[in-house]
C-alpha cells in the first residue's frame, strides 16, 4: 500500500523449522525493488489453535491487505485450513515507517 514513507508490504516467510510468519517491509516509492526497511520482529505468527493445527501446521501466510477506518486489515491463511483476518492500527505501522526512514 502506498504511504508517504514508501510502499508498505505485508509478506510471509518461513524459518528453518518451516514455521511461517508475517512481516512488514517498506519499499522505495520510485524504485520498489529497493527495500528501505523490514521490521525486526514478525507482526503475526502462529499462536491460535487454528494457526498451529491443520493441513500444514504452524503457518500464517498473507492473502492481501486493505486500509479501512484507520486500520490495516490483513487477510491471511492459517495452517492451510482456514482464512482469517488480523487488524493493526494504521498509526502504529506508520510510526514504525517514520522511525526507519529518518
MOPAC internal coordinates of N, CA, C and O (Angstrom, degrees):
PM7 1SCF
backbone

  N    0.0000 0     0.00 0     0.00 0    0    0    0
  C    1.4233 1     0.00 0     0.00 0    1    0    0
  C    1.5153 1   108.75 1     0.00 0    2    1    0
  O    1.2310 1   121.37 1   -37.94 1    3    2    1
  N    1.3111 1   114.99 1   142.06 1    3    2    1
  C    1.4557 1   119.55 1  -178.29 1    5    3    2
  C    1.5187 1   110.47 1   -77.62 1    6    5    3
  O    1.2310 1   120.97 1   -49.85 1    7    6    5
  N    1.3364 1   115.75 1   130.15 1    7    6    5
  C    1.4619 1   122.24 1   174.10 1    9    7    6
  C    1.5235 1   107.16 1  -129.42 1   10    9    7
  O    1.2310 1   120.31 1    -9.05 1   11   10    9
  N    1.2966 1   117.02 1   170.95 1   11   10    9
  C    1.4668 1   119.80 1   177.74 1   13   11   10
  C    1.5274 1   111.90 1   -69.05 1   14   13   11
  O    1.2310 1   120.02 1   165.20 1   15   14   13
  N    1.3264 1   117.57 1   -14.80 1   15   14   13
  C    1.4657 1   122.26 1  -179.05 1   17   15   14
  C    1.5228 1   113.06 1   -95.63 1   18   17   15
  O    1.2310 1   120.63 1   161.17 1   19   18   17
  N    1.3216 1   116.40 1   -18.83 1   19   18   17
  C    1.4632 1   121.33 1  -177.68 1   21   19   18
  C    1.5204 1   109.46 1   148.58 1   22   21   19
  O    1.2310 1   120.84 1     3.63 1   23   22   21
  N    1.3190 1   116.01 1  -176.37 1   23   22   21
  C    1.4597 1   121.24 1   176.41 1   25   23   22
  C    1.5196 1   108.96 1   -77.39 1   26   25   23
  O    1.2310 1   120.81 1   -53.86 1   27   26   25
  N    1.3064 1   116.05 1   126.14 1   27   26   25
  C    1.4580 1   121.93 1   178.44 1   29   27   26
  C    1.5195 1   108.15 1   -92.55 1   30   29   27
  O    1.2310 1   121.05 1   -52.31 1   31   30   29
  N    1.3042 1   115.60 1   127.69 1   31   30   29
  C    1.4587 1   121.03 1  -175.88 1   33   31   30
  C    1.5210 1   110.48 1  -127.57 1   34   33   31
  O    1.2310 1   120.74 1   -57.97 1   35   34   33
  N    1.3298 1   116.20 1   122.03 1   35   34   33
  C    1.4594 1   121.32 1   169.24 1   37   35   34
  C    1.5192 1   105.63 1   -93.81 1   38   37   35
  O    1.2310 1   120.09 1   -50.68 1   39   38   37
  N    1.3179 1   117.42 1   129.32 1   39   38   37
  C    1.4658 1   121.85 1  -175.74 1   41   39   38
  C    1.5264 1   109.01 1  -140.01 1   42   41   39
  O    1.2310 1   120.87 1   -11.80 1   43   42   41
  N    1.3068 1   115.94 1   168.20 1   43   42   41
  C    1.4686 1   118.62 1   176.66 1   45   43   42
  C    1.5249 1   109.86 1  -127.73 1   46   45   43
  O    1.2310 1   121.78 1   -23.71 1   47   46   45
  N    1.3103 1   114.20 1   156.29 1   47   46   45
  C    1.4553 1   121.44 1   178.78 1   49   47   46
  C    1.5133 1   108.88 1  -156.62 1   50   49   47
  O    1.2310 1   121.20 1   -15.95 1   51   50   49
  N    1.3215 1   115.31 1   164.05 1   51   50   49
  C    1.4662 1   120.93 1  -177.06 1   53   51   50
  C    1.5224 1   110.19 1  -118.28 1   54   53   51
  O    1.2310 1   121.21 1   -28.20 1   55   54   53
  N    1.3258 1   115.29 1   151.80 1   55   54   53
  C    1.4536 1   119.88 1   174.13 1   57   55   54
  C    1.5346 1   109.40 1   -94.89 1   58   57   55
  O    1.2310 1   120.33 1     5.17 1   59   58   57
  N    1.3127 1   116.97 1  -174.83 1   59   58   57
  C    1.4680 1   121.54 1  -176.55 1   61   59   58
  C    1.5301 1   112.95 1   -65.83 1   62   61   59
  O    1.2310 1   120.38 1   163.24 1   63   62   61
  N    1.3578 1   116.87 1   -16.76 1   63   62   61
  C    1.4655 1   120.16 1   177.75 1   65   63   62
  C    1.5331 1   111.71 1   -96.54 1   66   65   63
  O    1.2310 1   120.75 1  -172.62 1   67   66   65
  N    1.3272 1   116.16 1     7.38 1   67   66   65
  C    1.4621 1   123.71 1   179.70 1   69   67   66
  C    1.5222 1   113.24 1    66.38 1   70   69   67
  O    1.2310 1   120.74 1  -146.02 1   71   70   69
  N    1.3331 1   116.20 1    33.98 1   71   70   69
  C    1.4568 1   121.70 1   172.05 1   73   71   70
  C    1.5329 1   106.41 1   -94.03 1   74   73   71
  O    1.2310 1   120.88 1   -58.54 1   75   74   73
  N    1.3230 1   115.92 1   121.46 1   75   74   73
  C    1.4592 1   121.35 1  -178.93 1   77   75   74
  C    1.5216 1   110.26 1   -94.00 1   78   77   75
  O    1.2310 1   121.22 1   -44.85 1   79   78   77
  N    1.3357 1   115.28 1   135.15 1   79   78   77
  C    1.4597 1   122.65 1   179.06 1   81   79   78
  C    1.5217 1   108.95 1  -132.22 1   82   81   79
  O    1.2310 1   120.89 1   -17.30 1   83   82   81
  N    1.3278 1   115.90 1   162.70 1   83   82   81
  C    1.4613 1   120.82 1   178.21 1   85   83   82
  C    1.5179 1   108.73 1  -107.52 1   86   85   83
  O    1.2310 1   121.22 1   -47.48 1   87   86   85
  N    1.3203 1   115.28 1   132.52 1   87   86   85
  C    1.4530 1   122.09 1   178.06 1   89   87   86
  C    1.5178 1   110.32 1  -120.66 1   90   89   87
  O    1.2310 1   121.21 1    -1.87 1   91   90   89
  N    1.3157 1   115.29 1   178.13 1   91   90   89
  C    1.4598 1   120.99 1   177.74 1   93   91   90
  C    1.5243 1   108.14 1  -133.13 1   94   93   91
  O    1.2310 1   121.79 1   -39.42 1   95   94   93
  N    1.3316 1   114.18 1   140.58 1   95   94   93
  C    1.4656 1   120.84 1   179.61 1   97   95   94
  C    1.5212 1   108.55 1  -134.57 1   98   97   95
  O    1.2310 1   121.36 1   -19.44 1   99   98   97
  N    1.3116 1   115.00 1   160.56 1   99   98   97
  C    1.4543 1   122.20 1   176.96 1  101   99   98
  C    1.5180 1   107.64 1  -122.55 1  102  101   99
  O    1.2310 1   120.72 1   -54.76 1  103  102  101
  N    1.3283 1   116.24 1   125.24 1  103  102  101
  C    1.4579 1   122.38 1  -178.43 1  105  103  102
  C    1.5168 1   110.08 1  -111.13 1  106  105  103
  O    1.2310 1   120.48 1   -29.11 1  107  106  105
  N    1.3166 1   116.69 1   150.89 1  107  106  105
  C    1.4584 1   122.85 1   179.22 1  109  107  106
  C    1.5266 1   110.14 1   -62.24 1  110  109  107
  O    1.2310 1   120.06 1   -43.11 1  111  110  109
  N    1.3340 1   117.48 1   136.89 1  111  110  109
  C    1.4658 1   121.27 1  -178.51 1  113  111  110
  C    1.5200 1   112.76 1   -64.43 1  114  113  111
  O    1.2310 1   120.09 1   139.50 1  115  114  113
  N    1.3173 1   117.44 1   -40.50 1  115  114  113
  C    1.4743 1   120.59 1  -176.79 1  117  115  114
  C    1.5162 1   113.23 1   -88.37 1  118  117  115
  O    1.2310 1   120.35 1   153.74 1  119  118  117
  N    1.3086 1   116.94 1   -26.26 1  119  118  117
  C    1.4682 1   121.57 1   179.92 1  121  119  118
  C    1.5251 1   107.86 1  -132.92 1  122  121  119
  O    1.2310 1   119.95 1  -101.56 1  123  122  121
  N    1.3392 1   117.71 1    78.44 1  123  122  121
  C    1.4690 1   120.26 1  -172.84 1  125  123  122
  C    1.5285 1   114.67 1   -62.99 1  126  125  123
  O    1.2310 1   119.92 1   168.73 1  127  126  125
  N    1.3205 1   117.75 1   -11.27 1  127  126  125
  C    1.4630 1   119.15 1   174.80 1  129  127  126
  C    1.5330 1   111.23 1   -73.81 1  130  129  127
  O    1.2310 1   120.74 1   169.05 1  131  130  129
  N    1.3430 1   116.19 1   -10.95 1  131  130  129
  C    1.4637 1   121.76 1   179.06 1  133  131  130
  C    1.5262 1   109.43 1   -93.09 1  134  133  131
  O    1.2310 1   120.63 1   -63.53 1  135  134  133
  N    1.3222 1   116.40 1   116.47 1  135  134  133
  C    1.4631 1   122.09 1   178.43 1  137  135  134
  C    1.5275 1   108.44 1   -84.13 1  138  137  135
  O    1.2310 1   120.71 1   -62.09 1  139  138  137
  N    1.3212 1   116.25 1   117.91 1  139  138  137
  C    1.4625 1   120.70 1   178.69 1  141  139  138
  C    1.5185 1   111.18 1   -80.43 1  142  141  139
  O    1.2310 1   120.79 1   141.64 1  143  142  141
  N    1.3340 1   116.09 1   -38.36 1  143  142  141
  C    1.4636 1   119.78 1  -178.44 1  145  143  142
  C    1.5211 1   109.92 1  -165.33 1  146  145  143
  O    1.2310 1   121.60 1   -25.62 1  147  146  145
  N    1.3295 1   114.55 1   154.38 1  147  146  145
  C    1.4638 1   122.61 1   171.06 1  149  147  146
  C    1.5154 1   107.05 1  -131.36 1  150  149  147
  O    1.2310 1   120.90 1   -40.50 1  151  150  149
  N    1.3282 1   115.89 1   139.50 1  151  150  149
  C    1.4607 1   119.11 1   177.37 1  153  151  150
  C    1.5273 1   108.48 1   -63.86 1  154  153  151
  O    1.2310 1   120.62 1   -39.27 1  155  154  153
  N    1.3135 1   116.41 1   140.73 1  155  154  153
  C    1.4641 1   120.59 1  -178.57 1  157  155  154
  C    1.5142 1   112.62 1   -69.19 1  158  157  155
  O    1.2310 1   120.46 1   149.07 1  159  158  157
  N    1.3237 1   116.73 1   -30.93 1  159  158  157
  C    1.4626 1   121.71 1  -178.79 1  161  159  158
  C    1.5212 1   110.14 1  -115.18 1  162  161  159
  O    1.2310 1   120.05 1   -28.84 1  163  162  161
  N    1.3223 1   117.50 1   151.16 1  163  162  161
  C    1.4644 1   119.91 1   176.15 1  165  163  162
  C    1.5340 1   110.86 1   -63.10 1  166  165  163
  O    1.2310 1   121.16 1   -27.45 1  167  166  165
  N    1.3333 1   115.39 1   152.55 1  167  166  165
  C    1.4567 1   119.02 1   175.14 1  169  167  166
  C    1.5301 1   110.72 1   -92.65 1  170  169  167
  O    1.2310 1   120.41 1   164.65 1  171  170  169
  N    1.3277 1   116.83 1   -15.35 1  171  170  169
  C    1.4585 1   121.18 1   176.19 1  173  171  170
  C    1.5207 1   108.53 1  -153.72 1  174  173  171
  O    1.2310 1   120.94 1   -44.53 1  175  174  173
  N    1.3248 1   115.80 1   135.47 1  175  174  173
  C    1.4576 1   120.54 1   176.17 1  177  175  174
  C    1.5250 1   108.83 1  -140.68 1  178  177  175
  O    1.2310 1   119.85 1   -20.34 1  179  178  177
  N    1.3264 1   117.89 1   159.66 1  179  178  177
  C    1.4658 1   119.90 1  -177.74 1  181  179  178
  C    1.5236 1   111.47 1   -62.55 1  182  181  179
  O    1.2310 1   121.07 1   -61.23 1  183  182  181
  N    1.3275 1   115.56 1   118.77 1  183  182  181
  C    1.4563 1   121.50 1   177.86 1  185  183  182
  C    1.5200 1   111.04 1  -131.54 1  186  185  183
  O    1.2310 1   120.54 1   137.18 1  187  186  185
  N    1.3178 1   116.57 1   -42.82 1  187  186  185
  C    1.4571 1   121.44 1  -177.65 1  189  187  186
  C    1.5264 1   110.42 1   -75.27 1  190  189  187
  O    1.2310 1   120.65 1   -23.13 1  191  190  189
  N    1.3275 1   116.37 1   156.87 1  191  190  189
  C    1.4683 1   120.69 1  -179.38 1  193  191  190
  C    1.5259 1   111.42 1   -56.63 1  194  193  191
  O    1.2310 1   119.82 1   138.77 1  195  194  193
  N    1.3357 1   117.95 1   -41.23 1  195  194  193
  C    1.4697 1   120.36 1  -179.17 1  197  195  194
  C    1.5288 1   112.92 1   -69.32 1  198  197  195
  O    1.2310 1   119.72 1   165.69 1  199  198  197
  N    1.3261 1   118.15 1   -14.31 1  199  198  197
  C    1.4682 1   122.64 1   175.65 1  201  199  198
  C    1.5297 1   110.89 1   -93.46 1  202  201  199
  O    1.2310 1   120.66 1   152.55 1  203  202  201
  N    1.3136 1   116.35 1   -27.45 1  203  202  201
  C    1.4656 1   121.70 1  -176.09 1  205  203  202
  C    1.5216 1   113.20 1   -94.36 1  206  205  203
  O    1.2310 1   120.15 1   155.42 1  207  206  205
  N    1.3432 1   117.31 1   -24.58 1  207  206  205
  C    1.4661 1   121.11 1  -175.28 1  209  207  206
  C    1.5225 1   109.99 1  -124.52 1  210  209  207
  O    1.2310 1   120.83 1   -50.29 1  211  210  209
  N    1.3355 1   116.03 1   129.71 1  211  210  209
  C    1.4591 1   120.61 1   179.48 1  213  211  210
  C    1.5062 1   109.99 1   165.80 1  214  213  211
  O    1.2310 1   121.18 1    21.41 1  215  214  213
  N    1.3370 1   115.34 1  -158.59 1  215  214  213
  C    1.4648 1   119.46 1  -179.63 1  217  215  214
  C    1.5214 1   111.94 1   -56.82 1  218  217  215
  O    1.2310 1   120.92 1   134.85 1  219  218  217
  N    1.3236 1   115.84 1   -45.15 1  219  218  217
  C    1.4690 1   121.88 1   176.12 1  221  219  218
  C    1.5287 1   106.36 1  -127.02 1  222  221  219
  O    1.2310 1   119.38 1   -74.15 1  223  222  221
  N    1.3214 1   118.78 1   105.85 1  223  222  221
  C    1.4627 1   120.97 1  -173.61 1  225  223  222
  C    1.5259 1   113.46 1   -71.93 1  226  225  223
  O    1.2310 1   121.65 1   -22.37 1  227  226  225
  N    1.3315 1   114.44 1   157.63 1  227  226  225
  C    1.4707 1   123.11 1   174.66 1  229  227  226
  C    1.5222 1   113.06 1    59.83 1  230  229  227
  O    1.2310 1   121.79 1  -131.50 1  231  230  229
  N    1.3479 1   114.19 1    48.50 1  231  230  229
  C    1.4641 1   119.21 1  -177.33 1  233  231  230
  C    1.5252 1   110.49 1  -134.73 1  234  233  231
  O    1.2310 1   120.86 1   -51.77 1  235  234  233
  N    1.3400 1   115.96 1   128.23 1  235  234  233
  C    1.4585 1   122.92 1   162.57 1  237  235  234
  C    1.5228 1   105.97 1  -129.26 1  238  237  235
  O    1.2310 1   120.65 1   -48.54 1  239  238  237
  N    1.3372 1   116.36 1   131.46 1  239  238  237
  C    1.4594 1   119.93 1  -178.41 1  241  239  238
  C    1.5231 1   109.68 1  -139.97 1  242  241  239
  O    1.2310 1   121.04 1   -37.81 1  243  242  241
  N    1.3122 1   115.62 1   142.19 1  243  242  241
  C    1.4593 1   121.42 1  -174.84 1  245  243  242
  C    1.5194 1   111.79 1   -68.49 1  246  245  243
  O    1.2310 1   122.01 1   -36.81 1  247  246  245
  N    1.3286 1   113.76 1   143.19 1  247  246  245
  C    1.4636 1   121.78 1   175.73 1  249  247  246
  C    1.5230 1   110.97 1  -126.68 1  250  249  247
  O    1.2310 1   120.15 1  -179.88 1  251  250  249
  N    1.3216 1   117.32 1     0.12 1  251  250  249
  C    1.4566 1   121.33 1   179.62 1  253  251  250
  C    1.5138 1   110.30 1   141.68 1  254  253  251
  O    1.2310 1   121.40 1   -13.19 1  255  254  253
  N    1.3241 1   114.93 1   166.81 1  255  254  253
  C    1.4627 1   120.50 1   179.42 1  257  255  254
  C    1.5194 1   108.69 1  -151.61 1  258  257  255
  O    1.2310 1   120.97 1   -29.70 1  259  258  257
  N    1.3310 1   115.75 1   150.30 1  259  258  257
  C    1.4599 1   121.93 1   177.26 1  261  259  258
  C    1.5225 1   109.07 1  -137.88 1  262  261  259
  O    1.2310 1   121.10 1   -20.53 1  263  262  261
  N    1.3306 1   115.50 1   159.47 1  263  262  261
  C    1.4590 1   122.33 1   173.03 1  265  263  262
  C    1.5208 1   107.23 1  -100.00 1  266  265  263
  O    1.2310 1   120.41 1   -46.36 1  267  266  265
  N    1.3268 1   116.82 1   133.64 1  267  266  265
  C    1.4601 1   119.55 1   177.78 1  269  267  266
  C    1.5287 1   109.93 1  -157.69 1  270  269  267
  O    1.2310 1   121.25 1   -53.61 1  271  270  269
  N    1.3108 1   115.22 1   126.39 1  271  270  269
  C    1.4670 1   121.74 1   174.97 1  273  271  270
  C    1.5256 1   113.04 1    50.49 1  274  273  271
  O    1.2310 1   120.59 1  -134.33 1  275  274  273
  N    1.3274 1   116.47 1    45.67 1  275  274  273
  C    1.4665 1   120.54 1   176.27 1  277  275  274
  C    1.5172 1   114.77 1    76.31 1  278  277  275
  O    1.2310 1   120.58 1  -165.29 1  279  278  277
  N    1.3307 1   116.49 1    14.71 1  279  278  277
  C    1.4716 1   120.69 1  -179.71 1  281  279  278
  C    1.5226 1   108.82 1  -133.02 1  282  281  279
  O    1.2310 1   121.30 1   -25.47 1  283  282  281
  N    1.3135 1   115.12 1   154.53 1  283  282  281
  C    1.4626 1   120.74 1   167.09 1  285  283  282
  C    1.5222 1   106.58 1   -98.65 1  286  285  283
  O    1.2310 1   120.86 1   -49.31 1  287  286  285
  N    1.3047 1   115.97 1   130.69 1  287  286  285
  C    1.4585 1   121.61 1   174.34 1  289  287  286
  C    1.5207 1   106.20 1  -106.73 1  290  289  287
  O    1.2310 1   120.70 1   -60.46 1  291  290  289
  N    1.3119 1   116.27 1   119.54 1  291  290  289
  C    1.4650 1   121.84 1  -179.45 1  293  291  290
  C    1.5273 1   107.66 1  -107.25 1  294  293  291
  O    1.2310 1   121.34 1   -62.28 1  295  294  293
  N    1.3198 1   115.05 1   117.72 1  295  294  293
  C    1.4625 1   120.30 1   176.42 1  297  295  294
  C    1.5166 1   107.66 1   -88.31 1  298  297  295
  O    1.2310 1   120.69 1   -43.09 1  299  298  297
  N    1.3357 1   116.29 1   136.91 1  299  298  297
  C    1.4526 1   118.26 1  -176.01 1  301  299  298
  C    1.5221 1   111.61 1  -147.36 1  302  301  299
  O    1.2310 1   121.50 1   -27.16 1  303  302  301
  N    1.3075 1   114.74 1   152.84 1  303  302  301
  C    1.4521 1   121.25 1   173.36 1  305  303  302
  C    1.5123 1   108.15 1   -89.91 1  306  305  303
  O    1.2310 1   121.14 1   -31.46 1  307  306  305
  N    1.3354 1   115.42 1   148.54 1  307  306  305
  C    1.4641 1   120.20 1  -178.67 1  309  307  306
  C    1.5219 1   109.43 1  -132.25 1  310  309  307
  O    1.2310 1   121.24 1   -56.78 1  311  310  309
  N    1.3327 1   115.23 1   123.22 1  311  310  309
  C    1.4701 1   123.50 1   177.01 1  313  311  310
  C    1.5290 1   112.15 1    53.95 1  314  313  311
  O    1.2310 1   120.45 1  -152.66 1  315  314  313
  N    1.3396 1   116.75 1    27.34 1  315  314  313
  C    1.4710 1   122.40 1  -178.80 1  317  315  314
  C    1.5249 1   112.06 1    52.10 1  318  317  315
  O    1.2310 1   121.04 1  -149.96 1  319  318  317
  N    1.3465 1   115.61 1    30.04 1  319  318  317
  C    1.4599 1   120.57 1  -176.30 1  321  319  318
  C    1.5314 1   112.32 1  -127.24 1  322  321  319
  O    1.2310 1   119.99 1   142.44 1  323  322  321
  N    1.3330 1   117.63 1   -37.56 1  323  322  321
  C    1.4605 1   121.49 1  -176.01 1  325  323  322
  C    1.5287 1   110.44 1  -134.93 1  326  325  323
  O    1.2310 1   121.46 1   -16.37 1  327  326  325
  N    1.3340 1   114.81 1   163.63 1  327  326  325
  C    1.4606 1   122.59 1   171.18 1  329  327  326
  C    1.5237 1   106.52 1  -109.70 1  330  329  327
  O    1.2310 1   120.58 1   -40.53 1  331  330  329
  N    1.3219 1   116.49 1   139.47 1  331  330  329
  C    1.4609 1   121.11 1  -179.11 1  333  331  330
  C    1.5255 1   109.04 1  -138.12 1  334  333  331
  O    1.2310 1   120.64 1    -3.14 1  335  334  333
  N    1.3114 1   116.39 1   176.86 1  335  334  333
  C    1.4573 1   121.75 1   176.11 1  337  335  334
  C    1.5232 1   108.65 1  -138.50 1  338  337  335
  O    1.2310 1   121.54 1   -37.16 1  339  338  337
  N    1.3103 1   114.67 1   142.84 1  339  338  337
  C    1.4641 1   121.67 1   176.05 1  341  339  338
  C    1.5229 1   107.10 1  -127.75 1  342  341  339
  O    1.2310 1   120.31 1   -29.17 1  343  342  341
  N    1.3193 1   117.02 1   150.83 1  343  342  341
  C    1.4594 1   119.68 1   179.05 1  345  343  342
  C    1.5230 1   110.33 1  -124.47 1  346  345  343
  O    1.2310 1   122.12 1   -27.19 1  347  346  345
  N    1.3169 1   113.54 1   152.81 1  347  346  345
  C    1.4598 1   120.93 1   175.25 1  349  347  346
  C    1.5244 1   106.49 1  -144.81 1  350  349  347
  O    1.2310 1   120.60 1   -36.35 1  351  350  349
  N    1.3179 1   116.46 1   143.65 1  351  350  349
  C    1.4654 1   120.94 1   178.82 1  353  351  350
  C    1.5183 1   109.44 1   -63.36 1  354  353  351
  O    1.2310 1   121.00 1   -49.29 1  355  354  353
  N    1.3210 1   115.69 1   130.71 1  355  354  353
  C    1.4573 1   121.09 1   178.20 1  357  355  354
  C    1.5251 1   109.94 1   -56.83 1  358  357  355
  O    1.2310 1   120.38 1   140.06 1  359  358  357
  N    1.3179 1   116.87 1   -39.94 1  359  358  357
  C    1.4637 1   122.06 1   179.72 1  361  359  358
  C    1.5307 1   111.81 1   -57.48 1  362  361  359
  O    1.2310 1   120.36 1   139.14 1  363  362  361
  N    1.3167 1   116.91 1   -40.86 1  363  362  361
  C    1.4674 1   121.01 1  -179.65 1  365  363  362
  C    1.5248 1   111.35 1   -62.57 1  366  365  363
  O    1.2310 1   120.87 1   135.07 1  367  366  365
  N    1.3078 1   115.94 1   -44.93 1  367  366  365
  C    1.4720 1   119.84 1  -179.95 1  369  367  366
  C    1.5225 1   110.60 1   -69.58 1  370  369  367
  O    1.2310 1   120.01 1   139.43 1  371  370  369
  N    1.3178 1   117.59 1   -40.57 1  371  370  369
  C    1.4667 1   120.23 1  -178.94 1  373  371  370
  C    1.5270 1   111.43 1   -69.71 1  374  373  371
  O    1.2310 1   119.56 1   148.68 1  375  374  373
  N    1.3256 1   118.45 1   -31.32 1  375  374  373
  C    1.4698 1   120.32 1   173.44 1  377  375  374
  C    1.5201 1   110.10 1   -62.88 1  378  377  375
  O    1.2310 1   120.45 1   138.13 1  379  378  377
  N    1.3494 1   116.74 1   -41.87 1  379  378  377
  C    1.4654 1   120.55 1   176.14 1  381  379  378
  C    1.5336 1   109.36 1   -61.38 1  382  381  379
  O    1.2310 1   120.14 1   133.24 1  383  382  381
  N    1.3420 1   117.33 1   -46.76 1  383  382  381
  C    1.4597 1   121.02 1  -179.14 1  385  383  382
  C    1.5311 1   111.07 1   -59.56 1  386  385  383
  O    1.2310 1   120.42 1   137.49 1  387  386  385
  N    1.3152 1   116.80 1   -42.51 1  387  386  385
  C    1.4675 1   120.41 1   178.72 1  389  387  386
  C    1.5192 1   111.22 1   -63.31 1  390  389  387
  O    1.2310 1   120.76 1   140.38 1  391  390  389
  N    1.3335 1   116.15 1   -39.62 1  391  390  389
  C    1.4798 1   119.50 1  -177.43 1  393  391  390
  C    1.5233 1   111.98 1   -68.98 1  394  393  391
  O    1.2310 1   119.49 1   148.85 1  395  394  393
  N    1.3136 1   118.58 1   -31.15 1  395  394  393
  C    1.4706 1   119.90 1  -176.90 1  397  395  394
  C    1.5189 1   112.45 1   -88.57 1  398  397  395
  O    1.2310 1   119.92 1   171.74 1  399  398  397
  N    1.3440 1   117.76 1    -8.26 1  399  398  397
  C    1.4626 1   119.17 1   179.80 1  401  399  398
  C    1.5299 1   112.35 1  -106.86 1  402  401  399
  O    1.2310 1   120.27 1  -173.72 1  403  402  401
  N    1.3084 1   117.08 1     6.28 1  403  402  401
  C    1.4804 1   119.99 1   178.98 1  405  403  402
  C    1.4974 1   111.06 1   -73.53 1  406  405  403
  O    1.2310 1   120.10 1   180.00 1  407  406  405

